[in-house]
């Protein structure tokens, strides 16, 4: 995933959790901890090296859930 797409996915995930659209069955604290670890570079996009593998899996799961919600 390129940095711009990754940045957009992270911002979308933050927004969906904040609005209550997406929940993680009481694990939101863990997800926010993973999101807090993400740093941005001078250009305003995420530093890929600060995105954990756990967060990448959460992003994939959230995207799959979003797509399935649109279909169903």
MODELLER restraints for C-alpha pairs under 7 A, 6 or more apart:
rsr = mdl.restraints
at = mdl.atoms
rsr.add(forms.Gaussian(group=physical.xy_distance, feature=features.Distance(at['CA:3:A'], at['CA:45:A']), mean=6.51, stdev=0.5))
rsr.add(forms.Gaussian(group=physical.xy_distance, feature=features.Distance(at['CA:3:A'], at['CA:46:A']), mean=6.33, stdev=0.5))
rsr.add(forms.Gaussian(group=physical.xy_distance, feature=features.Distance(at['CA:3:A'], at['CA:48:A']), mean=6.68, stdev=0.5))
rsr.add(forms.Gaussian(group=physical.xy_distance, feature=features.Distance(at['CA:4:A'], at['CA:45:A']), mean=6.41, stdev=0.5))
rsr.add(forms.Gaussian(group=physical.xy_distance, feature=features.Distance(at['CA:7:A'], at['CA:45:A']), mean=5.88, stdev=0.5))
rsr.add(forms.Gaussian(group=physical.xy_distance, feature=features.Distance(at['CA:7:A'], at['CA:46:A']), mean=5.56, stdev=0.5))
rsr.add(forms.Gaussian(group=physical.xy_distance, feature=features.Distance(at['CA:9:A'], at['CA:59:A']), mean=6.77, stdev=0.5))
rsr.add(forms.Gaussian(group=physical.xy_distance, feature=features.Distance(at['CA:16:A'], at['CA:22:A']), mean=5.36, stdev=0.5))
rsr.add(forms.Gaussian(group=physical.xy_distance, feature=features.Distance(at['CA:17:A'], at['CA:23:A']), mean=6.19, stdev=0.5))
rsr.add(forms.Gaussian(group=physical.xy_distance, feature=features.Distance(at['CA:34:A'], at['CA:55:A']), mean=6.10, stdev=0.5))
rsr.add(forms.Gaussian(group=physical.xy_distance, feature=features.Distance(at['CA:37:A'], at['CA:50:A']), mean=6.40, stdev=0.5))
rsr.add(forms.Gaussian(group=physical.xy_distance, feature=features.Distance(at['CA:38:A'], at['CA:46:A']), mean=6.78, stdev=0.5))
rsr.add(forms.Gaussian(group=physical.xy_distance, feature=features.Distance(at['CA:38:A'], at['CA:50:A']), mean=4.99, stdev=0.5))
rsr.add(forms.Gaussian(group=physical.xy_distance, feature=features.Distance(at['CA:38:A'], at['CA:51:A']), mean=5.52, stdev=0.5))
rsr.add(forms.Gaussian(group=physical.xy_distance, feature=features.Distance(at['CA:39:A'], at['CA:46:A']), mean=5.79, stdev=0.5))
rsr.add(forms.Gaussian(group=physical.xy_distance, feature=features.Distance(at['CA:39:A'], at['CA:47:A']), mean=5.63, stdev=0.5))
rsr.add(forms.Gaussian(group=physical.xy_distance, feature=features.Distance(at['CA:39:A'], at['CA:50:A']), mean=6.06, stdev=0.5))
rsr.add(forms.Gaussian(group=physical.xy_distance, feature=features.Distance(at['CA:40:A'], at['CA:46:A']), mean=4.20, stdev=0.5))
rsr.add(forms.Gaussian(group=physical.xy_distance, feature=features.Distance(at['CA:40:A'], at['CA:47:A']), mean=5.22, stdev=0.5))
rsr.add(forms.Gaussian(group=physical.xy_distance, feature=features.Distance(at['CA:41:A'], at['CA:47:A']), mean=5.69, stdev=0.5))
